[in-house]
Amino acid sequence: QVQLVESGGGLVQSGDSLRLSCAAFGRTSRNRIMGWFRQAPGKEREFVAAIIWIGSMTDYADSVKGRFTVSRDNVRNMVYLQMNSLKPEDTAVYYCASARDWSTRRWDYDYWGQGTQVSVSS
């Protein structure tokens, strides 16, 4: 069992930055994939970024490439999402998730956090 707890959301203005954190508890396997997803009102949950616990593999949605950076702290069992140059269209609930195999598809992720709200005003 893995528990994921996100934090760091908030209300910011367009162009501002935020850093989201995800704390992983329980049986965290070093082979697992950690992903960030987001869901805006009335829209489906979409992939944002992913990182592997061991190694340097990362992936990003085209909409956030060059603005968002995913990173991890293996010692503290933490995953981060640094979000720069935020836009109003980034407004959503952001979720941390964990998968057994590399994937950008939400249905491949079997553990999810409760989400943290990010709101970007224009």
N, C-alpha and C positions, 0 to 999 in steps of 0.2 A: 504494500500500500504506500502511495506517495501523496503527500499533501503539499499543495502549492498556495502561497499567500502573496498576492500582489500589493504593492503600495506605490505611492508617488504621484498619483493622478491629481488633477486640479483644474482650475480655470485660468487660462492664460490668454494673451493677445497674439494675434497673427505675427509671426516672426520670432516669437519667444521659444525657449527651450524647456524641456522637462526630461527628467530621468525616472523611468519606472524601474521598480525592483521586484524581483520574484524570489521568495525564500522557499527552498525545497526541504521538506521534512519526510522522515520515514525511510523506506528502503530505496534510496536513490541509487540507481545503477550508473556507473560511469560509461556504460554503452548507450545510454538513452539520449534522445534528441530533445532539446528544449525549444519550444516555439512561442511566438507571440502572435496572437490573433486580435482582431477588433470587430466590433459589431455596432453599427450606427442604427438609429431608430428606423424601422421599416426595411432594413437591409439584412442580407445574410452575413453570417460571421465569415470574415475573410482573413487570409494569411497575411502577416506583416513581415515576420523575420523568423529565422531558425538558426540554431547553433548546436554543435555537437559538444558533449561534455569534454571529451578528450580529442585533441586535434584542433585544426584551424578552420574547419568547414563552416561556412555561413551561407545564408541565402536571404534575399530580400524581395519583397513585392516591388514591381516596377514603380509604383506610386510613391515609394519611400526611399528608393535608392539614392544615395548621395546626401540624404538628410538624416536618416536613422542609422544607428549603429547598435548591434547586439553584442553583448560580451558576457563573460561568466567569471566567477571566482570559485574555483574548485574547492578551495579550503573551507570557505564559508557556505558552500552550497547555495550560491546566489547567482541569479541571471539578471542582467540589466538590459534596458532598452533606452538608449540615449536618443532623444528626439529633438532635432534642431530645425529651425526655419518652419515652425509649425504653421499649418494652414487651417482655415475653418473646416475644410473637408476631412481633416484628421480627427474631428470630433467623433468620439465613439467610446464604448466601454472596451477596455483593453484586457485581454485574458492571457495568462501564462498557461502553457500546457506542456505535457510530456508525452513522447512517443517512443516506442521500442525501436523503430526503424526510421531512417531518413525519409521525411515526407513534408510536403507543403499543404497537404489535404487535411482538413479539420477532422474528418472521420477516422484518420489514422492515429489520432491523439487520444489516449485513454485516461489521462489524468488532467484535470482542469482546476484552475483557481477560481475564486469568486468574482474576479474582475475589478477593475478600477476605472473610474470615469475620467476621461480627458475631454475638456471643452475648450475650444479655441474660438475666440471672438474676433471679428474682423475690424 
